[in-house]
Amino acid sequence: MQAAIRINSIEEYYFSKKLAEVKDLQQNGADILNIGIGNPDFPAHPDVIKELVHAAYQTGSNYYQSYRGLDKLRNAMSKWYEKTYQVTLNPKTEILPLMGSKEAISHIHMAFCNPHDRVLIPNPGYPAYAASAKLLDLDIQYYNLKDENNWLPDFDELEKLVDKNTKLIWVNYPHMPSGTIAGKETLMKLVEFAKSKNILLVNDNPYSLILNNQVQSILSYCNSDDPILELNSLSKSHNMAGWRVGMVSGKESLINHILTIKSNYDSGMFKPVQEAAVKALELDEQWYADINIEYAQRRVILWEFLEQVKCTFDKNASGMFVWAKIPKPYKSGEEFADFLLYKKGIFATPRVVFGSNGGQYIRFSLCAPISVFEESIRRLEIEETEGT
């Protein structure tokens, strides 16, 4: 049985393949330190876990659920946006709960793009944007984010990339993998650009609460009837990556188009997960502060490691990653990542995952206990001791 042609347009997700390789190394006796994946290792809040268990015992918890999600979940999401971003959203019409951002990306492409329509995707950027577009036979045009422009869009380039078939532009600030924060001026300019070209602008915003002093939503800079959507998620902010709770917010008509697609793909989110998500969204500011204290402590030790291997990096970047420029004489992020994995037993993510730009970069994750970062430094010190 031959696979569909679309299978040839994509590859197995990088982390799916690479983690299998890491597992093989471990089974053969290698001690691998994983600081490559943004998979929060902290648990969800105890009250959130307690609510999940409690709700699972309630009558009806196993029933099919509304495609729009529970009313109380959409209300909680609306209140969270008001509290966090000072953005007012109608919970009945302007918010749609989703089972993670990957689902949202595919649904948005299907809702607004026909085959061969053009989508603008950042390079470097989250690989799921391009993977979904390839599966749907869309015309992908990458726009360049570069170090010399602080990983922000070049609007002259965007102008040249837009044609009559352009339907959508993906942006992601705070940016992954670089950690760049787009200021108010840039976000407003992106909104005006999308409006002037009559294309849909989607900001993917899951990292805004991690080591970031400029918490903002692109929805702050647009009107309720503008062609703007924003994705958000509880994966990073609430340590609920495996729970698969996300959301998309924006104009009612846009949300309804996404709902049309979604209603044909699932039968609603598990009710206890929704009930637990409500509890998570009601957590006070101390929850976020405590997480960021721990991430900040880890980052300091990671910086020390990077300085020892002579990488350079931006200490003003945000998020749960550090985007580091590799040292000489390594020619690429892949070469340096292989050195760390096979010589030091340290797994980090090379730029090849995120696109061709940033070829001299590698991404490190803060999602590991402090002891892991300390052990990374120790492995370097062992080499130095043996060298003397």
WOZIQUI-V651510 format. One record per pair of residues at least 6 apart in sequence whose ideal C-beta (glycine too) atoms are under 8 Angstrom apart, sorted by the first residue. I is the first residue (numbers start at 1). GAP is how many residues later the second one is. D is the distance in whole Angstrom. If there is no record, write none. Layout:
<<I & GAP & D> <I & GAP & D>>
This chain:
<<6 & 128 & 7> <6 & 129 & 5> <6 & 131 & 7> <9 & 125 & 4> <9 & 126 & 7> <9 & 128 & 8> <10 & 121 & 5> <10 & 124 & 5> <10 & 125 & 6> <11 & 6 & 8> <13 & 114 & 7> <13 & 118 & 7> <14 & 113 & 7> <14 & 335 & 8> <14 & 338 & 8> <14 & 339 & 5> <15 & 22 & 6> <15 & 338 & 8> <18 & 18 & 8> <18 & 329 & 8> <19 & 18 & 8> <22 & 10 & 5> <22 & 12 & 7> <22 & 319 & 8> <22 & 325 & 6> <25 & 7 & 6> <25 & 316 & 8> <26 & 6 & 6> <30 & 315 & 6> <31 & 314 & 5> <32 & 309 & 7> <32 & 313 & 5> <32 & 314 & 7> <32 & 315 & 6> <33 & 312 & 6> <33 & 313 & 5> <33 & 314 & 7> <33 & 335 & 7> <33 & 339 & 5> <33 & 342 & 6> <33 & 343 & 6> <34 & 313 & 5> <34 & 334 & 7> <34 & 338 & 8> <35 & 267 & 7> <35 & 311 & 7> <35 & 312 & 7> <35 & 313 & 6> <35 & 329 & 5> <35 & 330 & 5> <35 & 331 & 8> <35 & 332 & 8> <35 & 333 & 5> <35 & 337 & 6> <35 & 338 & 7> <35 & 341 & 7> <36 & 311 & 5> <36 & 312 & 5> <36 & 313 & 4> <36 & 327 & 7> <36 & 328 & 7> <36 & 329 & 6> <37 & 312 & 7> <37 & 328 & 6> <37 & 330 & 7> <38 & 138 & 8> <38 & 198 & 7> <38 & 203 & 8> <38 & 282 & 6> <38 & 283 & 6> <38 & 327 & 5> <38 & 329 & 6> <39 & 202 & 6> <39 & 326 & 8> <39 & 328 & 5> <40 & 195 & 7> <40 & 196 & 6> <40 & 199 & 4> <40 & 201 & 6> <40 & 280 & 7> <40 & 327 & 5> <41 & 326 & 5> <41 & 327 & 6> <41 & 328 & 7> <42 & 197 & 5> <42 & 249 & 7> <42 & 252 & 7> <43 & 6 & 7> <43 & 196 & 6> <44 & 194 & 6> <44 & 195 & 5> <44 & 196 & 5> <44 & 199 & 7> <44 & 232 & 8> <44 & 236 & 7> <45 & 193 & 7> <45 & 194 & 8> <45 & 234 & 8> <45 & 235 & 6> <45 & 238 & 6> <45 & 242 & 6> <47 & 232 & 6> <47 & 236 & 8> <48 & 190 & 7> <48 & 192 & 8> <48 & 228 & 5> <48 & 229 & 8> <48 & 231 & 5> <48 & 232 & 5> <48 & 235 & 8> <49 & 227 & 7> <51 & 221 & 8> <51 & 224 & 6> <51 & 225 & 5> <51 & 227 & 8> <51 & 228 & 4> <52 & 220 & 5> <52 & 221 & 7> <52 & 223 & 7> <52 & 224 & 4> <53 & 219 & 8> <54 & 221 & 8> <55 & 6 & 6> <55 & 216 & 6> <55 & 217 & 4> <55 & 220 & 4> <55 & 221 & 7> <56 & 216 & 4> <58 & 214 & 8> <60 & 211 & 7> <61 & 209 & 8> <61 & 210 & 5> <61 & 211 & 5> <62 & 209 & 8> <63 & 208 & 7> <64 & 203 & 5> <64 & 204 & 5> <65 & 202 & 7> <65 & 203 & 3> <65 & 204 & 6> <65 & 205 & 7> <65 & 206 & 5> <65 & 209 & 7> <66 & 202 & 6> <67 & 192 & 6> <67 & 195 & 6> <67 & 196 & 4> <67 & 199 & 8> <67 & 200 & 8> <67 & 201 & 6> <68 & 6 & 7> <68 & 28 & 7> <68 & 29 & 7> <68 & 191 & 7> <69 & 27 & 7> <69 & 28 & 4> <69 & 199 & 8> <69 & 200 & 6> <69 & 205 & 6> <70 & 27 & 8> <70 & 201 & 7> <70 & 204 & 5> <70 & 205 & 7> <70 & 208 & 8> <71 & 20 & 7> <72 & 202 & 8> <72 & 203 & 8> <72 & 206 & 5> <73 & 24 & 6> <73 & 201 & 5> <73 & 202 & 8> <73 & 204 & 6> <73 & 205 & 5> <74 & 17 & 4> <74 & 18 & 7> <74 & 21 & 5> <74 & 23 & 7> <75 & 16 & 5> <76 & 201 & 7> <76 & 202 & 4> <76 & 205 & 4> <76 & 206 & 6> <77 & 12 & 8> <77 & 14 & 7> <77 & 18 & 5> <77 & 20 & 7> <77 & 170 & 5> <77 & 172 & 8> <77 & 204 & 6> <78 & 10 & 8> <78 & 11 & 5> <78 & 12 & 7> <78 & 13 & 4> <78 & 16 & 8> <78 & 17 & 6> <79 & 202 & 7> <79 & 203 & 8> <80 & 201 & 4> <81 & 6 & 5> <81 & 7 & 8> <81 & 8 & 5> <81 & 14 & 8> <81 & 136 & 7> <81 & 138 & 8> <81 & 168 & 7> <82 & 6 & 6> <82 & 7 & 8> <84 & 124 & 8> <84 & 125 & 7> <84 & 131 & 6> <84 & 133 & 8> <85 & 123 & 8> <85 & 130 & 7> <85 & 131 & 6> <85 & 132 & 4> <85 & 134 & 7> <85 & 135 & 6> <86 & 134 & 7> <87 & 130 & 5> <87 & 132 & 5> <87 & 133 & 6> <87 & 162 & 8> <89 & 6 & 5> <89 & 130 & 8> <89 & 160 & 5> <90 & 162 & 7> <93 & 159 & 4> <93 & 162 & 7> <94 & 130 & 7> <94 & 155 & 6> <94 & 156 & 6> <94 & 157 & 7> <94 & 158 & 6> <94 & 161 & 6> <95 & 152 & 6> <95 & 153 & 8> <95 & 154 & 5> <95 & 160 & 7> <96 & 151 & 7> <96 & 152 & 5> <96 & 153 & 8> <96 & 159 & 5> <96 & 162 & 6> <96 & 163 & 6> <96 & 166 & 7> <97 & 148 & 7> <97 & 149 & 7> <97 & 150 & 5> <97 & 172 & 6> <97 & 177 & 7> <97 & 180 & 8> <98 & 6 & 5> <98 & 9 & 7> <98 & 133 & 8> <98 & 148 & 4> <98 & 149 & 6> <98 & 150 & 6> <98 & 164 & 7> <99 & 145 & 4> <99 & 146 & 7> <99 & 147 & 7> <99 & 167 & 7> <99 & 170 & 6> <100 & 133 & 7> <100 & 135 & 7> <100 & 144 & 4> <100 & 145 & 7> <100 & 146 & 5> <101 & 27 & 7> <101 & 103 & 6> <101 & 105 & 6> <101 & 130 & 5> <101 & 132 & 5> <101 & 134 & 8> <101 & 145 & 5> <102 & 26 & 5> <102 & 30 & 8> <103 & 141 & 8> <103 & 143 & 7> <103 & 159 & 8> <103 & 162 & 8> <104 & 127 & 5> <104 & 142 & 6> <104 & 144 & 5> <104 & 154 & 8> <105 & 23 & 5> <105 & 24 & 6> <105 & 27 & 5> <105 & 99 & 8> <105 & 126 & 8> <106 & 26 & 5> <106 & 29 & 8> <106 & 30 & 8> <107 & 151 & 5> <107 & 154 & 5> <107 & 155 & 5> <107 & 158 & 7> <108 & 60 & 7> <108 & 92 & 8> <108 & 94 & 6> <108 & 121 & 7> <108 & 140 & 7> <108 & 150 & 6> <109 & 10 & 7> <109 & 23 & 5> <109 & 24 & 6> <109 & 27 & 5> <109 & 29 & 7> <109 & 59 & 7> <110 & 26 & 7> <110 & 151 & 5> <111 & 146 & 4> <111 & 147 & 5> <111 & 149 & 7> <111 & 150 & 5> <112 & 55 & 5> <112 & 56 & 6> <112 & 88 & 6> <112 & 145 & 7> <113 & 6 & 6> <113 & 20 & 8> <113 & 23 & 7> <113 & 25 & 5> <113 & 54 & 5> <113 & 55 & 6> <114 & 53 & 8> <115 & 21 & 7> <115 & 22 & 4> <115 & 23 & 7> <116 & 21 & 7> <116 & 22 & 7> <116 & 23 & 6> <116 & 49 & 7> <117 & 21 & 6> <117 & 22 & 6> <117 & 48 & 5> <117 & 49 & 7> <117 & 50 & 5> <117 & 51 & 8> <118 & 20 & 7> <118 & 21 & 4> <118 & 22 & 8> <118 & 23 & 6> <118 & 43 & 8> <118 & 44 & 8> <118 & 45 & 6> <118 & 47 & 5> <118 & 48 & 4> <118 & 49 & 7> <119 & 10 & 8> <119 & 14 & 5> <119 & 19 & 5> <119 & 20 & 7> <119 & 21 & 6> <119 & 22 & 7> <119 & 47 & 8> <119 & 48 & 6> <119 & 49 & 5> <119 & 50 & 7> <119 & 51 & 7> <120 & 21 & 5> <120 & 22 & 8> <120 & 23 & 5> <120 & 38 & 7> <120 & 41 & 6> <120 & 42 & 7> <120 & 46 & 7> <120 & 48 & 7> <120 & 49 & 4> <120 & 50 & 7> <121 & 8 & 5> <121 & 9 & 5> <121 & 12 & 7> <121 & 19 & 6> <121 & 20 & 7> <121 & 21 & 6> <121 & 22 & 7> <121 & 49 & 5> <122 & 7 & 8> <122 & 20 & 7> <122 & 21 & 6> <122 & 23 & 5> <122 & 31 & 8> <122 & 48 & 6> <122 & 49 & 7> <122 & 50 & 6> <122 & 53 & 8> <122 & 233 & 8> <123 & 19 & 4> <123 & 20 & 7> <123 & 21 & 6> <123 & 22 & 6> <123 & 231 & 8> <123 & 232 & 4> <123 & 233 & 6> <123 & 234 & 5> <124 & 21 & 6> <124 & 27 & 8> <124 & 53 & 6> <124 & 54 & 7> <124 & 227 & 6> <124 & 230 & 4> <124 & 231 & 4> <124 & 233 & 5> <124 & 234 & 5> <124 & 237 & 8> <125 & 20 & 7> <125 & 45 & 7> <125 & 47 & 6> <125 & 50 & 8> <125 & 51 & 8> <125 & 229 & 6> <125 & 230 & 6> <126 & 46 & 6> <126 & 50 & 6> <126 & 78 & 7> <126 & 228 & 7> <127 & 226 & 6> <127 & 227 & 7> <127 & 228 & 8> <129 & 41 & 5> <130 & 10 & 6> <130 & 12 & 8> <133 & 7 & 5> <134 & 6 & 7> <139 & 26 & 7> <141 & 20 & 5> <141 & 25 & 8> <142 & 213 & 7> <142 & 214 & 8> <143 & 10 & 6> <143 & 11 & 7> <143 & 14 & 6> <143 & 15 & 6> <143 & 18 & 6> <143 & 26 & 8> <144 & 10 & 6> <144 & 13 & 6> <144 & 213 & 6> <145 & 6 & 4> <145 & 7 & 7> <145 & 8 & 7> <145 & 30 & 7> <145 & 33 & 7> <145 & 212 & 6> <146 & 8 & 8> <146 & 211 & 6> <147 & 178 & 8> <147 & 211 & 7> <150 & 30 & 6> <151 & 24 & 5> <151 & 27 & 4> <151 & 29 & 4> <152 & 28 & 7> <152 & 30 & 6> <152 & 34 & 6> <153 & 18 & 7> <153 & 33 & 7> <153 & 37 & 7> <155 & 34 & 6> <155 & 38 & 6> <158 & 11 & 7> <158 & 35 & 6> <162 & 35 & 5> <162 & 37 & 7> <166 & 31 & 7> <166 & 33 & 5> <167 & 32 & 6> <167 & 33 & 6> <168 & 31 & 6> <168 & 32 & 5> <168 & 33 & 8> <168 & 34 & 7> <169 & 21 & 8> <169 & 24 & 8> <169 & 25 & 6> <169 & 30 & 6> <169 & 31 & 7> <169 & 32 & 5> <169 & 33 & 7> <170 & 32 & 6> <170 & 34 & 7> <171 & 11 & 8> <171 & 19 & 6> <171 & 30 & 7> <171 & 31 & 7> <171 & 32 & 5> <171 & 33 & 7> <171 & 47 & 8> <172 & 31 & 7> <172 & 32 & 4> <172 & 33 & 8> <173 & 7 & 7> <173 & 8 & 6> <173 & 9 & 4> <173 & 13 & 8> <173 & 14 & 7> <173 & 30 & 7> <173 & 32 & 7> <173 & 45 & 8> <174 & 6 & 7> <174 & 7 & 5> <174 & 8 & 8> <174 & 31 & 8> <174 & 33 & 5> <174 & 34 & 6> <174 & 36 & 8> <174 & 38 & 6> <174 & 144 & 5> <174 & 145 & 5> <175 & 6 & 8> <175 & 7 & 7> <176 & 31 & 6> <176 & 143 & 7> <176 & 145 & 7> <176 & 178 & 8> <177 & 144 & 6> <177 & 146 & 5> <177 & 172 & 8> <177 & 174 & 8> <177 & 177 & 5> <177 & 181 & 8> <177 & 184 & 8> <177 & 186 & 4> <178 & 136 & 8> <178 & 139 & 6> <178 & 145 & 5> <178 & 180 & 8> <179 & 28 & 8> <179 & 135 & 7> <179 & 138 & 3> <179 & 139 & 5> <179 & 140 & 5> <179 & 142 & 6> <179 & 143 & 7> <179 & 144 & 6> <180 & 137 & 6> <180 & 138 & 8> <181 & 31 & 7> <181 & 33 & 5> <181 & 136 & 8> <181 & 137 & 5> <182 & 8 & 8> <183 & 31 & 8> <184 & 32 & 7> <184 & 37 & 7> <187 & 16 & 8> <187 & 29 & 7> <187 & 31 & 5> <187 & 33 & 8> <187 & 34 & 5> <188 & 33 & 5> <190 & 11 & 6> <190 & 13 & 8> <190 & 28 & 7> <191 & 10 & 7> <191 & 27 & 7> <191 & 30 & 5> <191 & 31 & 5> <191 & 35 & 7> <191 & 37 & 6> <193 & 8 & 8> <194 & 6 & 7> <194 & 7 & 4> <194 & 32 & 8> <194 & 33 & 6> <194 & 34 & 7> <195 & 31 & 6> <195 & 32 & 7> <198 & 29 & 7> <199 & 28 & 7> <200 & 27 & 5> <200 & 28 & 8> <200 & 29 & 7> <200 & 54 & 7> <201 & 17 & 8> <201 & 26 & 6> <201 & 27 & 5> <201 & 28 & 7> <202 & 26 & 8> <202 & 27 & 5> <202 & 28 & 7> <202 & 29 & 7> <203 & 14 & 8> <203 & 15 & 4> <203 & 25 & 8> <203 & 26 & 8> <203 & 27 & 5> <203 & 28 & 7> <204 & 26 & 8> <204 & 27 & 5> <205 & 12 & 6> <205 & 13 & 7> <205 & 25 & 5> <205 & 26 & 6> <205 & 27 & 5> <206 & 25 & 7> <206 & 26 & 6> <206 & 27 & 4> <206 & 29 & 6> <206 & 30 & 5> <206 & 31 & 7> <206 & 40 & 8> <207 & 29 & 6> <207 & 111 & 7> <207 & 112 & 4> <207 & 113 & 7> <208 & 7 & 5> <208 & 8 & 7> <208 & 9 & 7> <208 & 24 & 8> <208 & 29 & 8> <209 & 6 & 6> <209 & 27 & 7> <209 & 28 & 4> <209 & 79 & 5> <209 & 83 & 8> <210 & 26 & 6> <210 & 27 & 7> <210 & 81 & 8> <210 & 82 & 7> <210 & 85 & 6> <210 & 108 & 7> <210 & 109 & 5> <210 & 110 & 5> <211 & 81 & 6> <211 & 84 & 6> <211 & 85 & 6> <211 & 88 & 7> <211 & 107 & 5> <211 & 108 & 6> <211 & 109 & 7> <212 & 106 & 4> <212 & 107 & 7> <213 & 105 & 8> <214 & 104 & 8> <217 & 13 & 6> <218 & 10 & 6> <218 & 12 & 6> <219 & 9 & 7> <219 & 11 & 5> <219 & 30 & 6> <219 & 31 & 7> <222 & 6 & 5> <224 & 27 & 6> <225 & 26 & 6> <226 & 25 & 7> <227 & 24 & 7> <227 & 27 & 7> <228 & 22 & 6> <228 & 23 & 7> <229 & 19 & 6> <229 & 20 & 7> <229 & 21 & 4> <229 & 22 & 8> <229 & 25 & 6> <230 & 18 & 7> <230 & 19 & 5> <230 & 20 & 7> <231 & 15 & 6> <231 & 16 & 7> <231 & 17 & 5> <232 & 14 & 7> <232 & 15 & 5> <232 & 16 & 8> <232 & 17 & 7> <233 & 12 & 7> <233 & 13 & 4> <233 & 14 & 7> <234 & 6 & 4> <234 & 9 & 7> <234 & 11 & 4> <234 & 12 & 7> <234 & 43 & 6> <234 & 46 & 6> <234 & 47 & 8> <235 & 6 & 4> <235 & 8 & 8> <235 & 9 & 8> <235 & 10 & 8> <235 & 11 & 7> <236 & 84 & 6> <237 & 51 & 7> <238 & 42 & 4> <238 & 43 & 8> <238 & 45 & 7> <238 & 49 & 8> <239 & 52 & 7> <240 & 37 & 7> <240 & 40 & 6> <243 & 30 & 6> <243 & 33 & 7> <243 & 34 & 7> <244 & 25 & 8> <244 & 29 & 8> <245 & 24 & 7> <245 & 28 & 6> <245 & 29 & 8> <245 & 32 & 5> <245 & 35 & 8> <248 & 7 & 7> <248 & 10 & 6> <249 & 6 & 8> <295 & 25 & 6> <295 & 71 & 5> <297 & 73 & 6> <298 & 68 & 5> <298 & 70 & 7> <298 & 72 & 6> <298 & 75 & 6> <299 & 23 & 7> <299 & 67 & 6> <301 & 69 & 6> <301 & 72 & 4> <301 & 73 & 6> <301 & 76 & 7> <302 & 20 & 6> <302 & 62 & 6> <302 & 64 & 7> <302 & 71 & 5> <302 & 74 & 8> <303 & 10 & 7> <303 & 12 & 7> <303 & 19 & 7> <304 & 73 & 6> <305 & 68 & 6> <305 & 71 & 5> <305 & 72 & 5> <305 & 75 & 7> <306 & 7 & 6> <306 & 16 & 7> <306 & 18 & 5> <306 & 58 & 7> <308 & 69 & 7> <308 & 72 & 5> <309 & 18 & 6> <309 & 71 & 7> <310 & 17 & 4> <310 & 18 & 8> <311 & 13 & 4> <311 & 14 & 6> <311 & 15 & 6> <311 & 16 & 6> <311 & 51 & 8> <312 & 12 & 7> <312 & 13 & 5> <313 & 9 & 5> <313 & 10 & 7> <313 & 11 & 4> <313 & 12 & 7> <314 & 9 & 7> <317 & 6 & 6> <320 & 45 & 6> <320 & 46 & 5> <320 & 47 & 6> <321 & 42 & 5> <321 & 43 & 6> <321 & 44 & 6> <321 & 45 & 7> <322 & 41 & 7> <322 & 42 & 5> <322 & 44 & 7> <323 & 35 & 7> <323 & 38 & 6> <323 & 39 & 8> <323 & 40 & 6> <324 & 37 & 7> <324 & 38 & 6> <324 & 39 & 8> <324 & 40 & 6> <325 & 35 & 5> <325 & 36 & 6> <326 & 6 & 8> <326 & 7 & 6> <326 & 9 & 8> <326 & 10 & 4> <326 & 34 & 5> <326 & 35 & 7> <326 & 36 & 6> <327 & 9 & 8> <330 & 6 & 4> <330 & 9 & 7> <332 & 18 & 7> <332 & 19 & 8> <332 & 27 & 6> <332 & 28 & 7> <333 & 17 & 4> <333 & 18 & 4> <333 & 19 & 7> <333 & 25 & 7> <333 & 26 & 6> <333 & 27 & 7> <333 & 28 & 5> <333 & 29 & 4> <334 & 16 & 4> <334 & 17 & 8> <334 & 18 & 5> <336 & 14 & 7> <336 & 26 & 6> <337 & 10 & 8> <337 & 11 & 6> <337 & 12 & 7> <337 & 13 & 4> <337 & 25 & 6> <340 & 6 & 4> <340 & 7 & 7> <340 & 8 & 6> <341 & 6 & 5> <341 & 7 & 8> <344 & 32 & 8> <344 & 35 & 5> <344 & 36 & 7> <344 & 39 & 8> <345 & 34 & 7> <346 & 30 & 6> <346 & 33 & 7> <348 & 14 & 5> <348 & 15 & 7> <348 & 16 & 5> <348 & 17 & 8> <349 & 13 & 7> <349 & 14 & 4> <349 & 15 & 8> <349 & 16 & 8> <350 & 12 & 5> <350 & 13 & 8> <351 & 6 & 8> <351 & 7 & 4> <351 & 8 & 6> <351 & 9 & 8> <351 & 10 & 5> <351 & 11 & 7> <351 & 12 & 7> <353 & 10 & 8> <354 & 9 & 7>>
